[in-house]
Amino acid sequence: MADSLDLPRPDFARNMKLIGHSDIGGRGDGLQLMVHRGHAYVAHPWSQGFSIVDVRDPKRPGAVTYIPAPANTWNIHLQTHDDLLLVINALDLFADVETFSSEKDYYTKSIGETVAGRKKGRSWTAGMTVYDISTPDKPRRIGQLDIEGVGFHRLWYVGGRYAYASALLDGFSDYIFVTIDLADPTRPEIVGRWWLPGMNRAAGETSTAPEGKRYALHHALVSGNTAYACWRDGGLTLLDISDHAAPKLIAHRNWSPPYGGGTHSPLPLPGRDLLVVADEAVADNEEDGRKHTWIFDIREPSNPVSISTFPIPDEADYTKKGGHFGPHNLHENRPGSFVSETLIFATWQNAGIRAFDISDPYHPFETGALVPAAPKAMTDKRPGRPQVIQSADVFVDASGLIYATDYNAGLEIIEYGG
């Protein structure tokens, strides 16, 4: 916990102000972030578990509750809604140095085929755990969905009967799209699946991904009966999920090549027939090329058309700063949070947190930025990682306060100047 008078000084700020910070109980590594009923739920990429931070006073974050993951398992993504918390379980791939000796291995190899080739037996928990969070800082496990495979990656759940996930099941080359029935949260079950052609190895399909590329679902956001799904080097699909047991393809677009892939984060703006899509920078010093956040016109869902890209932060030479420079996550307009179809918040890794006005979708412009200070210590123990900020996820609450995680530097709480 940091006092508001003793905050880490940001490297850069424009129209944003740091007002609070938490070291998350000494586990400064954060990935996905949800803020719910005055508590920040932070998924850890290196600390094998998740934490809950009391942020009812955002200037002085309070007590931290840590929930460890099962052995050899990471809990890097999670979702909150009403009294439910959904947490993914998957093999801790970055700790599995036998299989993934470097970050490049993770981003350029088929995970399913690589893990399937290991000789040692399964030693992790795969799937999803459901918690009751009617008492926000005392999660109570009430349900479990176990799968045969590497596990889940991302989830999408904003209430109702169904959740959606990227899942790596045995027999598939990498993560695919699944629908999950939560009619009984104590006994969730997968009821529908969809994948890009070539991913079902068990059915005899052969991958069409070029050498050094991953066709793998990162995650999907759902609006109405459409799932907007990002497939890393496989591009974007729009899926009709009106039948949850049998998703159907509406459209598929892939701009890699010529662009560098890493398609990562979708944000549908249904009131404007627009879709924002961020391509993740996954290599240091832009070695994977310049990555963009795109705006698509989706008035005709069967023919999504890219019409512009977000401007690139340029007040410093971020390419040479070290670490990843480029888009990562978007604030996702969840019910109960800040919702806007013109003001978009994003993380840009070593360039921090950014706000963009897309009132004119053909000419988006930046309206605010904050680049947090470098981490004081490295929770990420992988060899050779630079000690620079890598802003990972962003959540904006209903009052407009911005919460952001970093791979090492803890939880930032930020006021936006409007």
C-alpha positions in Angstrom: 0.0 0.0 0.0 1.3 3.5 -0.9 0.1 6.7 0.7 -1.2 9.3 -1.7 1.7 11.6 -0.7 4.2 8.9 -1.5 3.2 7.9 -5.0 5.6 6.7 -7.7 6.2 9.6 -10.0 5.0 8.9 -13.5 7.5 9.1 -16.4 4.9 11.1 -18.4 1.4 12.4 -17.8 -1.0 14.5 -19.9 -4.6 15.1 -18.9 -4.2 12.2 -16.4 -3.1 12.2 -12.8 -2.0 9.3 -10.6 -4.0 9.4 -7.3 -3.4 6.0 -5.8 -1.1 3.0 -6.0 -1.0 -0.5 -4.4 1.9 -3.0 -4.5 -0.8 -5.7 -4.2 0.6 -7.1 -1.0 4.1 -7.5 -2.5 2.8 -9.3 -5.6 3.2 -6.4 -8.0 2.5 -8.5 -11.1 -1.0 -7.9 -12.6 -2.7 -9.0 -15.7 -6.5 -8.9 -16.1 -8.3 -6.5 -13.8 -11.9 -6.1 -12.6 -13.2 -3.5 -10.2 -16.4 -4.6 -8.5 -18.1 -3.3 -5.4 -15.1 -1.3 -4.2 -12.6 -4.1 -4.7 -10.0 -4.7 -7.5 -9.7 -8.3 -8.6 -6.2 -8.7 -10.0 -5.0 -11.8 -11.9 -1.3 -12.6 -11.5 0.9 -13.7 -14.4 3.8 -14.8 -12.2 2.5 -15.2 -8.7 0.3 -18.1 -9.5 -3.0 -16.9 -8.2 -5.1 -13.8 -7.9 -5.5 -10.9 -5.4 -8.4 -8.7 -4.2 -7.5 -5.1 -3.2 -9.8 -2.9 -1.2 -10.1 0.3 -3.3 -13.1 1.9 -1.6 -10.7 4.7 -0.8 -8.9 4.9 -4.2 -6.3 7.3 -2.9 -5.3 4.9 -0.2 -5.9 1.3 -1.3 -6.3 -1.0 1.7 -6.1 -4.6 2.6 -5.1 -7.3 0.1 -6.5 -10.8 0.0 -4.4 -13.4 -2.0 -5.9 -16.6 -3.3 -3.2 -19.1 -4.5 -3.6 -21.1 -7.7 -3.4 -24.9 -7.8 0.0 -26.4 -8.4 1.6 -25.6 -11.8 -1.4 -23.5 -12.7 -1.9 -19.8 -13.5 -5.0 -17.7 -13.0 -4.2 -14.9 -15.4 -7.7 -13.9 -16.4 -11.0 -13.5 -14.5 -14.5 -12.0 -14.7 -16.8 -10.5 -12.0 -20.6 -10.0 -12.2 -23.1 -9.6 -9.3 -22.1 -12.3 -6.8 -20.0 -14.4 -9.2 -16.3 -14.5 -9.9 -15.0 -16.7 -12.7 -11.3 -17.5 -12.7 -9.5 -19.4 -15.5 -7.2 -22.3 -14.7 -4.4 -23.3 -17.2 -0.9 -24.7 -17.3 1.5 -22.0 -16.1 3.2 -21.8 -19.5 5.9 -19.2 -18.6 6.9 -21.3 -15.6 7.2 -24.4 -17.8 10.7 -23.8 -19.0 11.0 -27.3 -20.3 8.5 -26.4 -23.0 8.8 -22.6 -23.4 12.4 -21.5 -23.0 11.7 -18.0 -24.1 8.9 -15.5 -24.6 9.3 -15.9 -28.4 8.4 -19.6 -28.0 5.1 -18.8 -26.5 4.0 -16.3 -29.2 5.3 -18.2 -32.3 4.5 -21.9 -31.6 1.3 -23.9 -31.5 0.7 -24.4 -27.7 -1.4 -27.5 -28.1 1.1 -29.3 -30.3 4.1 -28.2 -28.1 2.5 -29.3 -24.8 1.2 -32.5 -26.4 4.8 -33.4 -27.2 5.9 -33.4 -23.6 6.8 -36.7 -22.0 5.9 -35.9 -18.4 2.3 -36.3 -17.3 -0.4 -33.8 -16.7 0.3 -31.9 -13.4 -1.9 -28.8 -13.5 -5.6 -27.8 -13.2 -7.4 -26.9 -16.5 -10.7 -25.1 -16.9 -12.5 -22.6 -14.7 -13.4 -22.1 -11.0 -16.6 -20.3 -9.9 -16.6 -18.3 -6.7 -19.3 -16.6 -4.7 -18.2 -13.1 -3.9 -21.3 -11.8 -2.1 -18.6 -10.8 0.5 -16.2 -9.2 -1.9 -12.9 -9.9 -0.2 -13.9 -13.5 0.9 -14.4 -15.5 -2.3 -16.0 -18.9 -1.7 -15.5 -21.6 -4.2 -18.9 -23.0 -5.4 -18.3 -24.5 -8.8 -15.6 -26.1 -11.0 -15.3 -26.8 -14.8 -12.5 -29.2 -15.5 -11.3 -29.9 -19.1 -8.8 -32.3 -20.6 -6.2 -29.9 -22.1 -4.0 -27.0 -21.4 -6.9 -25.0 -20.0 -8.8 -21.7 -20.5 -7.2 -18.4 -21.4 -9.7 -15.5 -21.5 -13.3 -15.3 -20.4 -16.3 -13.1 -21.1 -19.2 -13.0 -18.7 -21.5 -10.0 -18.0 -24.5 -11.9 -16.5 -27.1 -14.2 -17.8 -26.9 -17.9 -18.5 -23.8 -18.1 -20.8 -20.1 -17.3 -20.5 -17.6 -17.5 -23.3 -14.0 -18.6 -23.2 -10.9 -19.3 -25.2 -10.1 -23.0 -24.4 -7.2 -25.3 -25.4 -8.8 -28.8 -25.3 -6.9 -32.0 -26.0 -6.8 -32.7 -29.7 -6.7 -29.0 -30.8 -3.6 -27.2 -32.0 -4.4 -24.1 -29.9 -7.1 -22.1 -28.2 -10.6 -22.2 -29.7 -14.0 -20.5 -28.9 -16.3 -22.2 -26.4 -19.7 -21.3 -24.9 -20.3 -22.2 -21.3 -23.7 -22.9 -19.7 -23.9 -21.3 -16.2 -27.6 -22.1 -15.6 -26.3 -23.8 -12.5 -23.1 -21.9 -11.5 -22.0 -24.8 -9.3 -21.9 -27.1 -12.3 -20.9 -25.1 -15.4 -20.5 -27.0 -18.7 -19.2 -26.4 -22.2 -22.1 -26.6 -24.7 -20.7 -25.1 -27.9 -17.4 -24.9 -29.8 -16.0 -23.2 -32.9 -12.5 -23.1 -34.4 -10.7 -22.0 -37.5 -10.3 -24.7 -40.1 -7.2 -26.8 -39.5 -7.2 -26.5 -35.7 -8.9 -29.8 -34.9 -5.9 -32.2 -35.1 -7.9 -35.0 -33.5 -10.3 -34.9 -36.5 -7.4 -35.1 -38.9 -7.3 -31.4 -39.8 -4.0 -29.9 -40.8 -3.0 -26.4 -39.6 -2.9 -23.7 -42.2 -0.9 -21.3 -40.0 2.4 -20.2 -41.6 5.7 -21.2 -39.8 6.2 -19.1 -36.8 2.6 -18.0 -36.5 -0.1 -19.0 -34.0 -3.8 -19.4 -35.0 -5.2 -19.2 -31.5 -8.2 -17.5 -30.0 -7.1 -14.8 -27.6 -10.6 -13.8 -26.6 -14.1 -12.8 -27.7 -16.5 -10.1 -26.6 -20.2 -10.7 -27.1 -22.8 -8.1 -28.1 -26.3 -9.4 -28.8 -26.0 -12.6 -30.7 -22.6 -11.9 -32.1 -19.2 -12.9 -30.7 -16.3 -10.7 -31.9 -13.3 -12.9 -31.7 -9.6 -12.2 -32.0 -7.3 -15.0 -33.1 -3.8 -13.7 -32.6 -2.1 -14.4 -36.0 -5.4 -15.7 -37.4 -7.2 -12.3 -37.4 -10.8 -11.5 -36.6 -14.0 -13.5 -36.8 -17.6 -12.5 -36.3 -19.6 -15.4 -35.0 -23.4 -15.9 -34.9 -24.1 -17.4 -31.4 -27.9 -17.3 -31.5 -27.6 -21.1 -31.1 -25.1 -21.4 -28.3 -24.5 -25.0 -29.1 -23.6 -24.3 -32.7 -21.8 -21.0 -33.4 -21.7 -20.0 -37.1 -19.2 -17.9 -39.0 -20.5 -14.5 -40.2 -17.1 -13.1 -41.4 -13.4 -13.7 -41.2 -10.7 -11.1 -41.8 -7.0 -11.5 -41.4 -4.4 -8.8 -42.1 -1.3 -10.8 -41.2 0.5 -10.7 -43.5 1.3 -7.9 -44.4 0.9 -6.8 -40.7 2.5 -8.6 -37.9 -0.5 -10.4 -36.3 -1.1 -10.6 -32.6 -4.8 -9.7 -33.0 -5.8 -9.5 -29.3 -8.6 -7.3 -28.1 -12.0 -6.5 -29.6 -14.5 -3.8 -28.5 -17.8 -3.7 -30.3 -19.6 -0.3 -30.2 -23.1 -1.5 -31.3 -24.8 1.9 -31.1 -22.4 3.1 -33.9 -21.9 -0.1 -35.9 -18.2 0.2 -35.1 -15.7 -2.3 -33.8 -12.3 -1.5 -32.2 -9.6 -4.2 -32.5 -6.1 -4.0 -30.9 -3.1 -6.0 -32.2 -0.8 -6.9 -29.3 2.9 -6.1 -29.5 4.6 -9.3 -28.4 8.3 -8.7 -29.0 10.7 -6.3 -27.5 11.7 -3.1 -29.5 9.0 -3.6 -32.1 10.9 -6.7 -33.5 7.4 -8.0 -34.5 6.7 -4.8 -36.4 4.5 -1.7 -35.7 1.2 -2.9 -34.1 -2.0 -1.0 -34.5 -5.4 -0.5 -33.0 -8.0 -0.6 -35.8 -11.5 0.8 -36.2 -13.8 -1.3 -38.3 -17.1 -0.3 -39.9 -19.5 -3.2 -39.2 -22.7 -1.9 -40.6 -22.7 -4.9 -42.8 -21.5 -7.7 -40.4 -20.6 -10.0 -43.3 -18.2 -7.4 -44.6 -16.3 -5.6 -41.8 -14.1 -2.8 -43.2 -11.1 -1.2 -41.5 -11.5 2.6 -41.8 -8.7 4.0 -39.5 -6.1 3.3 -36.8 -5.4 5.0 -33.5 -2.4 7.4 -33.4 0.9 6.0 -32.1 2.4 7.5 -28.9 5.3 9.7 -29.9 6.4 11.9 -27.1 9.4 9.6 -26.4 11.3 6.9 -28.4 9.4 4.0 -26.9 10.7 1.6 -29.5 14.2 1.9 -27.9 12.9 2.0 -24.3 13.0 -1.7 -23.9 10.2 -4.2 -23.5 7.1 -4.2 -25.6 5.8 -1.0 -27.3 2.3 -1.2 -28.7 -1.3 -2.0 -27.9 -2.4 -4.6 -25.4 -5.9 -4.3 -23.8 -8.9 -2.1 -24.0 -11.4 -1.0 -21.4 -14.4 -3.2 -22.4 -17.5 -1.1 -21.6 -18.8 -3.7 -19.1 -22.2 -3.2 -17.5 -21.8 -1.1 -14.3 -18.5 0.4 -15.4 -17.8 3.5 -17.5 -19.4 3.0 -20.9 -18.7 5.1 -23.9 -18.8 4.6 -27.7 -16.6 7.7 -28.3 -14.0 7.7 -25.6 -11.7 4.6 -25.6 -9.2 3.7 -22.9 -6.2 1.4 -23.8 -2.9 0.1 -22.4 0.1 0.6 -24.6 2.7 -1.5 -22.6 5.9 0.5 -22.2 3.9 3.7 -23.2 1.5 3.3 -20.4 -2.3 4.1 -20.4 -3.9 6.1 -23.2 -7.3 7.7 -23.9 -8.6 8.3 -27.4 -11.6 10.2 -28.8 -13.2 8.5 -31.8 -16.2 10.8 -32.2 -15.0 11.0 -35.8 -14.0 7.3 -36.4 -12.0 8.3 -39.5 -9.8 10.6 -37.4 -9.3 9.3 -33.8 -7.0 11.4 -31.6 -5.4 11.0 -28.2 -6.9 13.0 -25.3 -4.8 11.8 -22.3 -1.9 9.6 -21.3 0.0 8.4 -18.2 3.2 6.4 -18.3 3.8 5.0 -14.8 7.2 4.8 -13.2 9.4 1.8 -13.8 8.8 -1.1 -11.3 11.0 -1.0 -8.2 11.3 -4.8 -8.3 10.8 -7.6 -10.8 8.2 -10.2 -10.0 8.7 -11.6 -13.5 11.8 -13.8 -13.0 12.3 -14.8 -16.7 15.9 -14.0 -17.7 16.6 -10.9 -19.6 13.4 -9.0 -19.0 14.0 -5.2 -18.9 12.9 -3.3 -15.8 10.5 -1.0 -17.6 6.7 -0.4 -17.3 4.5 -2.9 -19.2 1.0 -1.6 -18.6 -1.2 -4.7 -19.0 -4.9 -4.0 -18.4 -7.2 -1.1 -17.9 -10.6 -0.8 -16.2 -12.6 2.4 -15.9 -15.2 2.5 -13.2 -18.6 4.2 -13.5 -17.3 7.4 -11.9 -14.5 7.6 -14.5 -11.6 6.5 -12.3 -9.0 4.5 -14.3 -7.4 1.4 -12.8 -4.4 -0.2 -14.5 -2.1 -3.2 -13.9 1.5 -3.8 -14.9 3.5 -7.0 -15.1 5.7 -5.9 -12.2 4.8 -2.4 -10.9 1.5 -3.0 -9.1 -1.9 -1.3 -9.4 -2.3 2.3 -10.6 -5.3 4.4 -9.9 -5.7 7.4 -12.2 -7.9 10.5 -12.6 -8.7 11.5 -16.2 -9.0 15.2 -16.9 -11.9 14.9 -19.3 
